[in-house]
């Protein structure tokens, strides 16, 4: 699991039993289009999401490209390829590409914007496996936490058995294979820093003993509810923690 973002990368040792840890939970955050920046303020100075939402942008892209409903999944595939080196694309027989395929040699070009991932797949007779990515969760950065806020959709995909992945040393700087329960234990012990969406996604995975079970559960989610955490502040105005929608004090917070 990389230090930054929600990709699980690499391949586990063959003798290691992974409890759903070879599932990639990829986020399609589209930093240039989906960042919910605090540029618009309400009458009382409160932070507000932009009037033009990320969903509007994705819907327009879907309509223009004739790929209704796939815009976010395409972005998830692209980011997974850029940051983890895993290309979720299949050939005419439905087989996922594996190490040695020529399409896997264009990672840097896709990252730099010189090659479009959809054009790359088409040029090699492949199809992006957007239908293999169930949408498992949807998060928005709390108001006031940073100057730039994100409207992020998390998707799940089974890690292709034939691909060896590597973090990009840019947006992801380290990676490891870890059981969800072990990662959560290290988080609780203060040994591993995890963001709330990652903790929630790991708990989702930890409830399942196999990739197939986790994938089935992700498909069953359908359209996940949007989660907008709120910031708890001390009397001095310092950040004291994060409140989740199910917390008793959530509705009382601004």
N, C-alpha and C positions, 0 to 999 in steps of 0.2 A: 504494500500500500504506500503510495507516494506521500511525501511530507505535505505537499500542496495539491489541492483538488481531490476529486473523488474517483480516481482511477485505481484499480488494482492491477499491478503490472508484474511482468516476469512469469516464469513457470515454476510451480512448486517442485521440490525433489520428488522423484517417483515413489519413494517409500513414505511420503508424508501424506496423511489423510487430512484433506482440507474440508472443513465443515462449511461448505458454500463460499469458501474464500476465493475460489477461482471464478467468481462472478465479478464482472466489471460494472461498477456503478458510476456511470459517466455523466457529467453535467454539461448541458448546452447553455452556457451563460451569455454567449455573444456579447463580449464586452463592449463592442462599438455600438450595438443596437439595443441591447437589453439592459444596459446599466441604467438604473433608476436614480438619476442624479438629483440632488437637492437644490435644483436651480429655481424651482417654483415654490413660493412661500404663500401660506394662507394669510388671511387678514390679520391673524394674531401672531404671525411669524412662525407657525408650525411648519415642519418639513412636510412636503407633499410629493407624491409620485408625479412624474411628468404627465401632461395631458395626453401625449402620444405614448401609448404603452408598448411594451415589447411584443405583446400578443397581436397588437395592430400591425406591427412590422412583419411578424412572421406570417400572419394571415395574408398580407399583401404579397409577400414573396411566394406563398403557396399558390395564390390565385394566378400570379403572373407566370409561374413556371409549370402550372398544371400538376403540381404534386401536393394536392390538398392534404393537410394533416402531417406532412413529412418534414416540414421546415426545421423543426427543432431536432428531430432525429438525425437529419443530415448534419446539422451542426455538432451533434453528439458524436457521430462517426468521425467527423473531421478532427475534433479536438482529441478524441481517443487516439487517432493516428498520429497527430502532431506531438502529443505529450507522452503517450505511452508506447508509440510505435506499433500499435495494433490496428490493422485495417479490417474493419467489419464489412467484408464484401464477399459475394459468392459468384461462382461461375455458372455456366448454363445448366450444369447438373445439380446445382444447389449446394456444392461443396465450398466451404470457406477457404479462402486463399491461405497458403502455408508458406513457410520460410523458403526463400529462393525464387518466389514469384516476382517477375519484373515490376509489378505495380508497387511493391514494397520499397523500391529504391528512390521514391520521389517524396519522401517525408519532409525534407528541408524545403523543397520547392512549394509544397502545400502550405507549410508553415509561413513561408515568405510571401504567400499570395500569388506566386507565379503560376501555380497550377491549381485548378479547381478540382476538388475531390470527386465531384460527379463526372467531370470530363475525364479525369484519370481512370475512373472505373469503366466508363464507356469505351475509352481507347483500348482497354485491355479485355474487352468483352465480359466485363463484370457488372454486377448490380450491387449497389449499397444495400446492406442487410438492415434497412430501416424497419422491416417488419419483424425483426428479432429483438427489438428494444422496447420492452414494456416501460411505460412512464410510471415510476414508483413514488415520486414525491415532488413537491413544488414549494419553494421557499423564497421569501423576500427579506432582504437585509433590514434589520430594525431601523426605524427613524432615528437620526441623530448619531448613529454609530460611526459613520465615516462620511467623507465628502462625496463618495461614489457608492451608490447602492445597487444591488443586483437582484433581478427577478430570474431565479434559476430553476430549471427543470432537471430532475435527476432521472436517468434511465438506467436500466439494468441489461446486461448482456453476458452470456456465458463466454468465458475466455476461450478463443480458438485453440484447440489442442496442438495445432501444427505451427503456431507462431510463437517466436521468442521475442519478448518485448523488452524495451529499455526506456527509462525515463530520459527526458530530453536535456537535462542539466540546465534548463532555463526556467520554465514555469514549474516543472517537477524536478527536484534536486536529489531525491533519494527514493528507494523503493524496497519493499520486502514483501514476502508472503507471510500472512498471519491469520490464524483463526479469528473470526469475529469475537468470540468470547475472550480470547487472549488479549486482543487489542483493547477491548472494553475494560478488562482487568488492569491493564497497564495505564489506561486513562484514569481510572478511579484511584490508582496509586500515585498519580502525578508524574508518571514516567513517560507518557505519550500525550502530546498536545493534539486535541481534536476539536473541531468546530461542532456546534450543535447539530447541523444537518448530517455530518458524518457519524456522530454518535447515534442519531436516530436511525440512519441507514444500516449501521452495523447491528443495532438491536433487531432490526427487521431480518437481517441475514441470520443472526444468531438463533432465531426461532426455527431454523430449518437445518436438517441434517444432510441435505444434498443440494446440488445446483438445480436439479429438476424441480424439487419442492419449492425452492426460493423463486425460481422463474414462474412457476404456476401461481404462486401467491402474488407476485408482482403483476402478472396479467390480470388477476382477479381484482386488483385495486381500481382498475378503470381510470376515471379522472380523479386524481388525488386532490384533497382540499389544499388550498393555498395556506401555508403557515407563515405568519408574520410575527416573530418574537418581538417583545417589548423590553426596553432597558429599564432596570431598577436603578434608582439613584439614591445616594445617601442625602442627608439633610444639607450637606455641603455641596451637593450637585455632582458628586463623583459617582462613577459607574460602580454599582454594587452587585450586578448580576443580570441574568436574562430571565424573563418570565415567558413561559410558553402558554398557548391558548387554554390548556387545561388547568393551569395554576389558579388558585383562588383569587389572587390579586390582579390577574391579567386585565379584567375589565375596568379596574380602577386606575390603571396606568394610562398616561397619555399616548 
